[in-house]
Amino acid sequence: METDVIIIGAGSSGLSAAKELTRLGLSFTLVEGSHRIGGRAYSEEIAPGVWFDLGCSYLHQGETNPFVAIADELGVVLGKDKSDLFDESRIGLYKNGVPLNSAEREAYTAYLAECFTAVIAAADRGEDVAIVDLVDLENEFATILMHNWADSWTRDLDEISSVDFANFVGGSDIPVLNGYGNLVASWGSDVMVSLNTKVERIDWSRDGVSAETSRGTLRGRTALCTVSTGILAAGEIDFVPGLPDWKMEAVVGLPTGTENKICLHFDQDVFGPEGRGFYRIWNDDGAAGGFEAGVMGHNTAVAFSGGRFAVWLEKQGQQAGHDYAVDRVAEAFGNDIRKHVTRSIVTAWSTEPWTWGSYSCALPGQAHQRTELARALDDRLFFAGEATTVSDYGCCHGAYRSGIRAAQEISQTLAS
Ligand SMILES: Cc1cc2nc3c(=O)[nH]c(=O)nc-3n(C[C@H](O)[C@H](O)[C@H](O)COP(=O)(O)OP(=O)(O)OC[C@H]3O[C@@H](n4cnc5c(N)ncnc54)[C@H](O)[C@@H]3O)c2cc1C
């Protein structure tokens, strides 16, 4: 089949590219290896009518996030009243099962601000170093800081680039009450996708591109690759000729890390109306974690783990993940909650074969690789996906924007 663009991957970036190509009057064939669209945007029903997002769940950068308008247009309900969920002044902080008093909260907030300032200042000086070298690890709140940032950036502090950290633009975080994955699936449902079609080999050695898939060979004038850096690094797709060294350096400099989520469903409201929100919990044994309680308006809690700890916990199996989450929630809401847990869903992103990880994290010294990863090869092989963005990487809407950017690049290239 001849087409203008073979798009590989029907996540947020592949779907937005398909829509933009249509708008620009170009043809495409979109192939997706798995059985569904959405990629890392994926919702499952943990109880009837109660949705849990295994991947993205918040509309970060809510002020400019394109999915806000998309949700409004589709009539999808957003938790706009909870968009200050991660405002540190609203977060519940518990150490050894006891809430911090106001003096402790103040000291915690000051430490956090000091760490942020140190990272941003290093980035402003052009120092792309590991953020671990910029923060005070002797501080009494270092345990929870390390846990919190590993959750958010998917790698531990020794593996996070200061410049990449500083490049991310903050903003409000709007929860999608009935599933961000459902929102993406509904928005993408009008795009023609060939599911269960894994791309195994991409030949870009001659004019145009050919893609060998599990269901036959496709021919296109160009190809747009939107798979994760985990997939590219693992060599899941055989490029002929192989990707040049500078491109592979970008892939390796932006590895996927791990953020896992454990959703607990309770048979009653164990949080109460005042209890809904986000919590950070840690104790003298070194156990730490963050979780949201009832944020989506249901009797659920979602605990997060990140970095090496998340990989280790994933290896321990589902029950260990379940226990970890229950223990964290119990430290804030008491042991009585244990008997109300009805079910859990535990993610395992580091071993997810369609991504090999959660989302990308620039290693120290590698923040510049995001623009390299986005660069096309020979006006024929184009790249999009969350890892190719600079200020909204690791986000569903960043992936969306990258798809549009790539579609426009392709259109200009084909027109010239
Ligand atoms: C635990 C977790 C929490 C997150 N939380 C948030 C959040 O709250 N807010 C937010 O904005 N973002 C969040 N994200 C990130 C967000 O989900 C991703 O950045 C975004 O969905 C990535 O979209 P993408 O199109 O770049 O890649 P993907 O969604 O991975 O799409 C790529 C597609 O390519 C397919 N594919 C892979 N290999 C092949 C092949 N060989 N042939 C054909 N198809 C292939 C995959 O199956 C996949 O569908 C989270 C992610 C995770 C994992």
The ligand as an ORCA input file, in Angstrom:
! r2SCAN-3c Opt
* xyz 0 1
  C       2.388      5.575     35.358
  C       2.278      6.748     34.419
  C       1.695      7.931     34.858
  C       1.581      9.014     33.990
  N       0.940     10.128     34.428
  C       0.724     11.153     33.552
  C      -0.141     12.218     33.892
  O      -0.747     12.246     34.974
  N      -0.321     13.213     32.982
  C       0.270     13.198     31.750
  O       0.077     14.124     30.949
  N       1.079     12.152     31.392
  C       1.306     11.142     32.243
  N       2.012     10.055     31.852
  C       2.714     10.084     30.555
  C       1.806      9.887     29.345
  O       0.949      8.792     29.567
  C       2.704      9.620     28.136
  O       3.686     10.632     28.045
  C       1.940      9.628     26.808
  O       0.742      8.903     26.920
  C       2.849      9.024     25.746
  O       2.240      9.075     24.469
  P       3.122      8.691     23.189
  O       2.236      8.791     22.012
  O       4.389      9.427     23.196
  O       3.556      7.170     23.431
  P       2.680      5.865     23.662
  O       1.423      6.191     24.346
  O       3.573      4.849     24.271
  O       2.314      5.425     22.164
  C       3.189      4.662     21.373
  C       2.434      3.474     20.812
  O       3.329      2.692     20.021
  C       2.960      1.338     20.125
  N       4.091      0.515     19.689
  C       5.227      0.225     20.379
  N       6.040     -0.548     19.626
  C       5.404     -0.722     18.443
  C       5.745     -1.405     17.244
  N       6.909     -2.063     17.113
  N       4.861     -1.418     16.221
  C       3.673     -0.747     16.328
  N       3.299     -0.091     17.439
  C       4.164     -0.063     18.478
  C       2.591      1.183     21.596
  O       1.777      0.068     21.801
  C       1.885      2.517     21.874
  O       0.486      2.402     21.735
  C       2.093      8.920     32.671
  C       2.637      7.736     32.214
  C       2.728      6.648     33.068
  C       3.290      5.365     32.554
*
